[in-house]
Amino acid sequence: MPELPEVEGVVRALAPVAVGRTIQEVNVSEIVMKSKELGKEAIVKGMTTANFTNDLIGMTIKAITRRSKYIYFNLIKDGNSCLLVSHLGMSGAWFNVNSIEDVTETKFRNHIHVLFTMEDGGLLVYSDIRRFGELRLIGCEAEYPPLLKMAPEPFDEEAVGHFLELAATPKYARKPIKEVIMDGQVLSGCGNIYATEALFKMKIHPARTTERISLKRKIELFQVIVAILQESIDAGGSTISDYRNINGEAGTMQDRLKMYGRKVCYNCGMPTKSVKIAGRTSVYCPKCQK
């Protein structure tokens, strides 16, 4: 968390208020700087905080887009382009404000780790309570190979073919289907929340191995995942725990979830069970999902 719909919501809200603005100053929190001094990669990844702040000064935000669960800030200075890649981790959040005091929730205001002062006097703020997120400044995608390994966007025409092809390979065929659909190289942007919801709607047990699901059912599952992701985008994402859109705005998809976080099945009323799959807790109905 956040997953594709939540990141898409951030991008849609952030782009109109940030594109075209120029970065005048960048400040990194002492916590991040001390972590870097100790050799830990906290939030600012792949370079020193000094190089990170200096390189960003004078950069103009040309565009803000989403790729899977990443936010891409396309930047330009003196005709040279670069890419600031942002991953929200578990609790990252962006704020567009005039002053720090405008970040109204204390838990976010107390965990501001990167502060961008813009030439117009406003602020772009990156807050991260758990510090699992990242900001990575690179010249282009090719400079960070993991970005090139991401599956196509689930809404793209080629995405279903990519999903079916990889799901049938020995690497994935014997893995639990829940693990496979959460793998960003197989299917972009689907994490624990929406994988749980899709498998419940399809009445598939999360631990069922991928090879034990027919081709027809895999196609239907993919279609259900895409539909749920789109529904969540339309609902502003799921605000669970620490997710917020820019300026603290919450989504409403959490009110529509039928299995994630539930103690009893939405359909039959039976107590739900949980199992660990790929390090994540997977909730399911022992009666409805086989």
DOGUFI-754156 format. One record per residue (C-alpha): x, y, z; residue in one letter; residue number from 1. Coordinates in nm, 3 decimals, padded with zeros to 5 digits. Layout:
<atoms>
<<X, Y, Z>, 'A', NUM>
...
</atoms>
This chain:
<atoms>
<<00.000, 00.000, 00.000>, 'M', 1>
<<-00.043, 00.238, -00.178>, 'P', 2>
<<-00.118, 00.042, -00.496>, 'E', 3>
<<-00.180, 00.156, -00.854>, 'L', 4>
<<-00.513, 00.337, -00.791>, 'P', 5>
<<-00.373, 00.536, -00.500>, 'E', 6>
<<-00.063, 00.637, -00.695>, 'V', 7>
<<-00.279, 00.732, -00.994>, 'E', 8>
<<-00.484, 00.955, -00.764>, 'G', 9>
<<-00.171, 01.131, -00.640>, 'V', 10>
<<-00.049, 01.189, -00.996>, 'V', 11>
<<-00.386, 01.326, -01.112>, 'R', 12>
<<-00.398, 01.567, -00.819>, 'A', 13>
<<-00.030, 01.663, -00.822>, 'L', 14>
<<00.023, 01.727, -01.194>, 'A', 15>
<<-00.213, 02.025, -01.230>, 'P', 16>
<<-00.054, 02.210, -00.937>, 'V', 17>
<<00.313, 02.118, -00.994>, 'A', 18>
<<00.382, 02.101, -01.368>, 'V', 19>
<<00.556, 02.412, -01.498>, 'G', 20>
<<00.702, 02.512, -01.163>, 'R', 21>
<<01.076, 02.538, -01.096>, 'T', 22>
<<01.261, 02.409, -00.792>, 'I', 23>
<<01.451, 02.682, -00.608>, 'Q', 24>
<<01.573, 02.491, -00.302>, 'E', 25>
<<01.569, 02.135, -00.167>, 'V', 26>
<<01.598, 02.041, 00.200>, 'N', 27>
<<01.638, 01.686, 00.332>, 'V', 28>
<<01.556, 01.592, 00.692>, 'S', 29>
<<01.832, 01.524, 00.944>, 'E', 30>
<<01.699, 01.170, 00.987>, 'I', 31>
<<01.757, 01.094, 00.620>, 'V', 32>
<<02.100, 01.261, 00.618>, 'M', 33>
<<02.213, 01.068, 00.924>, 'K', 34>
<<02.088, 00.743, 00.775>, 'S', 35>
<<02.287, 00.812, 00.459>, 'K', 36>
<<02.596, 00.885, 00.666>, 'E', 37>
<<02.555, 00.542, 00.826>, 'L', 38>
<<02.542, 00.380, 00.485>, 'G', 39>
<<02.167, 00.325, 00.483>, 'K', 40>
<<01.950, 00.408, 00.182>, 'E', 41>
<<01.670, 00.604, 00.347>, 'A', 42>
<<01.428, 00.768, 00.100>, 'I', 43>
<<01.696, 00.940, -00.110>, 'V', 44>
<<01.830, 00.647, -00.310>, 'K', 45>
<<02.131, 00.600, -00.535>, 'G', 46>
<<02.321, 00.920, -00.453>, 'M', 47>
<<02.431, 01.142, -00.166>, 'T', 48>
<<02.185, 01.390, -00.023>, 'T', 49>
<<02.422, 01.672, -00.123>, 'A', 50>
<<02.422, 01.568, -00.488>, 'N', 51>
<<02.048, 01.508, -00.475>, 'F', 52>
<<01.969, 01.858, -00.348>, 'T', 53>
<<02.223, 02.037, -00.568>, 'N', 54>
<<02.123, 01.859, -00.888>, 'D', 55>
<<01.754, 01.938, -00.840>, 'L', 56>
<<01.795, 02.312, -00.792>, 'I', 57>
<<01.682, 02.497, -01.103>, 'G', 58>
<<01.494, 02.199, -01.243>, 'M', 59>
<<01.152, 02.269, -01.394>, 'T', 60>
<<00.879, 02.006, -01.367>, 'I', 61>
<<00.784, 01.927, -01.726>, 'K', 62>
<<00.536, 01.645, -01.658>, 'A', 63>
<<00.420, 01.408, -01.384>, 'I', 64>
<<00.310, 01.060, -01.484>, 'T', 65>
<<00.259, 00.716, -01.330>, 'R', 66>
<<00.424, 00.387, -01.416>, 'R', 67>
<<00.287, 00.093, -01.215>, 'S', 68>
<<00.325, 00.207, -00.851>, 'K', 69>
<<00.587, 00.473, -00.930>, 'Y', 70>
<<00.545, 00.847, -00.981>, 'I', 71>
<<00.765, 00.993, -01.255>, 'Y', 72>
<<00.861, 01.360, -01.231>, 'F', 73>
<<00.997, 01.455, -01.573>, 'N', 74>
<<01.238, 01.743, -01.513>, 'L', 75>
<<01.435, 01.976, -01.738>, 'I', 76>
<<01.712, 02.232, -01.685>, 'K', 77>
<<01.918, 02.409, -01.952>, 'D', 78>
<<01.776, 02.178, -02.215>, 'G', 79>
<<01.880, 01.864, -02.026>, 'N', 80>
<<01.615, 01.618, -01.907>, 'S', 81>
<<01.616, 01.387, -01.609>, 'C', 82>
<<01.372, 01.176, -01.410>, 'L', 83>
<<01.282, 01.192, -01.042>, 'L', 84>
<<01.122, 00.859, -00.952>, 'V', 85>
<<00.903, 00.848, -00.642>, 'S', 86>
<<00.773, 00.535, -00.472>, 'H', 87>
<<00.541, 00.592, -00.177>, 'L', 88>
<<00.638, 00.274, 00.009>, 'G', 89>
<<00.393, 00.206, 00.292>, 'M', 90>
<<00.319, 00.559, 00.408>, 'S', 91>
<<00.460, 00.817, 00.167>, 'G', 92>
<<00.250, 01.126, 00.086>, 'A', 93>
<<00.291, 01.443, -00.120>, 'W', 94>
<<00.157, 01.784, -00.017>, 'F', 95>
<<00.128, 02.105, -00.216>, 'N', 96>
<<00.118, 02.384, 00.042>, 'V', 97>
<<00.223, 02.741, 00.111>, 'N', 98>
<<00.374, 02.661, 00.451>, 'S', 99>
<<00.456, 02.358, 00.667>, 'I', 100>
<<00.165, 02.447, 00.894>, 'E', 101>
<<-00.071, 02.375, 00.604>, 'D', 102>
<<00.012, 02.004, 00.644>, 'V', 103>
<<-00.272, 01.964, 00.890>, 'T', 104>
<<-00.227, 01.604, 01.009>, 'E', 105>
<<00.040, 01.593, 01.279>, 'T', 106>
<<00.168, 01.248, 01.184>, 'K', 107>
<<00.256, 01.373, 00.835>, 'F', 108>
<<00.384, 01.714, 00.947>, 'R', 109>
<<00.621, 01.545, 01.194>, 'N', 110>
<<00.766, 01.317, 00.927>, 'H', 111>
<<00.853, 01.553, 00.645>, 'I', 112>
<<01.174, 01.425, 00.487>, 'H', 113>
<<01.213, 01.619, 00.162>, 'V', 114>
<<01.101, 01.978, 00.119>, 'L', 115>
<<01.100, 02.141, -00.226>, 'F', 116>
<<01.079, 02.520, -00.221>, 'T', 117>
<<00.954, 02.642, -00.557>, 'M', 118>
<<01.046, 02.970, -00.727>, 'E', 119>
<<00.689, 03.092, -00.681>, 'D', 120>
<<00.729, 03.059, -00.303>, 'G', 121>
<<00.510, 02.751, -00.261>, 'G', 122>
<<00.623, 02.416, -00.126>, 'L', 123>
<<00.609, 02.058, -00.248>, 'L', 124>
<<00.645, 01.833, 00.053>, 'V', 125>
<<00.730, 01.465, 00.071>, 'Y', 126>
<<00.630, 01.309, 00.403>, 'S', 127>
<<00.692, 00.945, 00.495>, 'D', 128>
<<00.600, 00.812, 00.838>, 'I', 129>
<<00.770, 00.474, 00.804>, 'R', 130>
<<01.043, 00.587, 00.562>, 'R', 131>
<<00.996, 00.289, 00.327>, 'F', 132>
<<00.941, 00.513, 00.024>, 'G', 133>
<<01.205, 00.639, -00.213>, 'E', 134>
<<01.311, 00.932, -00.427>, 'L', 135>
<<01.561, 00.844, -00.699>, 'R', 136>
<<01.707, 01.100, -00.942>, 'L', 137>
<<01.824, 00.945, -01.270>, 'I', 138>
<<01.886, 01.050, -01.627>, 'G', 139>
<<01.635, 00.804, -01.772>, 'C', 140>
<<01.462, 00.472, -01.696>, 'E', 141>
<<01.752, 00.270, -01.837>, 'A', 142>
<<01.978, 00.394, -01.557>, 'E', 143>
<<01.770, 00.196, -01.307>, 'Y', 144>
<<01.707, -00.150, -01.462>, 'P', 145>
<<01.425, -00.260, -01.225>, 'P', 146>
<<01.203, 00.001, -01.392>, 'L', 147>
<<01.249, -00.172, -01.727>, 'L', 148>
<<01.135, -00.506, -01.585>, 'K', 149>
<<00.788, -00.386, -01.490>, 'M', 150>
<<00.494, -00.550, -01.666>, 'A', 151>
<<00.288, -00.341, -01.910>, 'P', 152>
<<00.021, -00.121, -01.760>, 'E', 153>
<<-00.282, -00.345, -01.687>, 'P', 154>
<<-00.502, -00.120, -01.903>, 'F', 155>
<<-00.276, -00.165, -02.208>, 'D', 156>
<<-00.379, -00.406, -02.483>, 'E', 157>
<<-00.068, -00.622, -02.450>, 'E', 158>
<<-00.096, -00.663, -02.073>, 'A', 159>
<<-00.321, -00.971, -02.069>, 'V', 160>
<<-00.095, -01.158, -02.313>, 'G', 161>
<<00.209, -01.070, -02.104>, 'H', 162>
<<00.032, -01.193, -01.791>, 'F', 163>
<<-00.075, -01.524, -01.946>, 'L', 164>
<<00.267, -01.589, -02.099>, 'E', 165>
<<00.460, -01.537, -01.776>, 'L', 166>
<<00.201, -01.715, -01.561>, 'A', 167>
<<00.255, -02.028, -01.772>, 'A', 168>
<<00.634, -02.034, -01.730>, 'T', 169>
<<00.797, -02.275, -01.482>, 'P', 170>
<<00.901, -01.979, -01.266>, 'K', 171>
<<00.540, -01.887, -01.192>, 'Y', 172>
<<00.322, -02.188, -01.276>, 'A', 173>
<<00.377, -02.361, -00.942>, 'R', 174>
<<00.351, -02.048, -00.731>, 'K', 175>
<<00.031, -01.942, -00.549>, 'P', 176>
<<-00.185, -01.730, -00.777>, 'I', 177>
<<-00.190, -01.452, -00.514>, 'K', 178>
<<00.189, -01.426, -00.531>, 'E', 179>
<<00.186, -01.421, -00.911>, 'V', 180>
<<-00.068, -01.141, -00.954>, 'I', 181>
<<00.118, -00.928, -00.697>, 'M', 182>
<<00.446, -00.968, -00.888>, 'D', 183>
<<00.507, -00.641, -01.071>, 'G', 184>
<<00.695, -00.817, -01.350>, 'Q', 185>
<<00.385, -01.023, -01.426>, 'V', 186>
<<00.109, -00.768, -01.362>, 'L', 187>
<<00.170, -00.401, -01.284>, 'S', 188>
<<00.021, -00.224, -00.987>, 'G', 189>
<<-00.181, -00.498, -00.815>, 'C', 190>
<<-00.090, -00.535, -00.449>, 'G', 191>
<<-00.241, -00.709, -00.149>, 'N', 192>
<<-00.567, -00.515, -00.132>, 'I', 193>
<<-00.684, -00.556, -00.489>, 'Y', 194>
<<-00.541, -00.906, -00.530>, 'A', 195>
<<-00.748, -01.008, -00.226>, 'T', 196>
<<-01.060, -00.850, -00.373>, 'E', 197>
<<-01.015, -01.000, -00.720>, 'A', 198>
<<-00.956, -01.353, -00.591>, 'L', 199>
<<-01.262, -01.328, -00.368>, 'F', 200>
<<-01.479, -01.213, -00.658>, 'K', 201>
<<-01.346, -01.502, -00.870>, 'M', 202>
<<-01.391, -01.746, -00.577>, 'K', 203>
<<-01.030, -01.858, -00.609>, 'I', 204>
<<-00.827, -01.958, -00.302>, 'H', 205>
<<-00.518, -01.733, -00.281>, 'P', 206>
<<-00.286, -02.032, -00.228>, 'A', 207>
<<-00.411, -02.223, -00.533>, 'R', 208>
<<-00.117, -02.275, -00.767>, 'T', 209>
<<-00.134, -02.087, -01.094>, 'T', 210>
<<-00.110, -02.404, -01.305>, 'E', 211>
<<-00.433, -02.533, -01.143>, 'R', 212>
<<-00.633, -02.244, -01.286>, 'I', 213>
<<-00.763, -02.282, -01.642>, 'S', 214>
<<-00.669, -02.040, -01.919>, 'L', 215>
<<-01.027, -01.912, -01.931>, 'K', 216>
<<-01.028, -01.845, -01.558>, 'R', 217>
<<-00.690, -01.668, -01.577>, 'K', 218>
<<-00.827, -01.437, -01.844>, 'I', 219>
<<-01.139, -01.369, -01.634>, 'E', 220>
<<-00.922, -01.306, -01.328>, 'L', 221>
<<-00.712, -01.054, -01.521>, 'F', 222>
<<-01.027, -00.877, -01.638>, 'Q', 223>
<<-01.162, -00.863, -01.283>, 'V', 224>
<<-00.834, -00.716, -01.156>, 'I', 225>
<<-00.844, -00.444, -01.421>, 'V', 226>
<<-01.208, -00.364, -01.338>, 'A', 227>
<<-01.133, -00.339, -00.965>, 'I', 228>
<<-00.831, -00.118, -01.025>, 'L', 229>
<<-01.042, 00.114, -01.240>, 'Q', 230>
<<-01.322, 00.119, -00.983>, 'E', 231>
<<-01.071, 00.218, -00.717>, 'S', 232>
<<-00.923, 00.492, -00.935>, 'I', 233>
<<-01.274, 00.633, -00.981>, 'D', 234>
<<-01.328, 00.617, -00.603>, 'A', 235>
<<-01.003, 00.799, -00.523>, 'G', 236>
<<-00.826, 00.485, -00.398>, 'G', 237>
<<-00.846, 00.312, -00.062>, 'S', 238>
<<-00.757, 00.518, 00.244>, 'T', 239>
<<-00.634, 00.254, 00.486>, 'I', 240>
<<-00.395, 00.352, 00.764>, 'S', 241>
<<-00.155, 00.617, 00.626>, 'D', 242>
<<-00.255, 00.665, 00.261>, 'Y', 243>
<<-00.354, 01.017, 00.161>, 'R', 244>
<<-00.385, 01.196, -00.171>, 'N', 245>
<<-00.211, 01.534, -00.190>, 'I', 246>
<<-00.306, 01.774, 00.089>, 'N', 247>
<<-00.447, 01.496, 00.303>, 'G', 248>
<<-00.742, 01.400, 00.083>, 'E', 249>
<<-00.884, 01.052, 00.147>, 'A', 250>
<<-01.029, 00.798, -00.096>, 'G', 251>
<<-01.351, 00.598, -00.058>, 'T', 252>
<<-01.270, 00.258, -00.210>, 'M', 253>
<<-01.217, 00.113, 00.139>, 'Q', 254>
<<-01.595, 00.135, 00.186>, 'D', 255>
<<-01.647, -00.098, -00.112>, 'R', 256>
<<-01.399, -00.373, -00.021>, 'L', 257>
<<-01.568, -00.710, 00.028>, 'K', 258>
<<-01.284, -00.926, 00.165>, 'M', 259>
<<-00.971, -00.727, 00.251>, 'Y', 260>
<<-00.956, -00.675, 00.628>, 'G', 261>
<<-01.287, -00.850, 00.695>, 'R', 262>
<<-01.348, -01.093, 00.983>, 'K', 263>
<<-01.652, -01.255, 00.819>, 'V', 264>
<<-01.728, -01.329, 00.455>, 'C', 265>
<<-01.929, -01.064, 00.273>, 'Y', 266>
<<-02.120, -01.334, 00.083>, 'N', 267>
<<-02.186, -01.618, 00.327>, 'C', 268>
<<-02.110, -01.476, 00.672>, 'G', 269>
<<-01.856, -01.745, 00.758>, 'M', 270>
<<-01.549, -01.633, 00.958>, 'P', 271>
<<-01.260, -01.557, 00.725>, 'T', 272>
<<-00.920, -01.718, 00.749>, 'K', 273>
<<-00.575, -01.592, 00.662>, 'S', 274>
<<-00.257, -01.742, 00.525>, 'V', 275>
<<00.088, -01.597, 00.463>, 'K', 276>
<<00.174, -01.581, 00.094>, 'I', 277>
<<00.494, -01.415, -00.027>, 'A', 278>
<<00.528, -01.253, 00.315>, 'G', 279>
<<00.184, -01.091, 00.303>, 'R', 280>
<<-00.127, -01.186, 00.498>, 'T', 281>
<<-00.393, -01.315, 00.261>, 'S', 282>
<<-00.751, -01.310, 00.389>, 'V', 283>
<<-01.002, -01.546, 00.228>, 'Y', 284>
<<-01.328, -01.729, 00.281>, 'C', 285>
<<-01.275, -02.103, 00.336>, 'P', 286>
<<-01.625, -02.175, 00.201>, 'K', 287>
<<-01.646, -01.947, -00.102>, 'C', 288>
<<-01.287, -01.966, -00.225>, 'Q', 289>
<<-01.149, -02.301, -00.341>, 'K', 290>
</atoms>
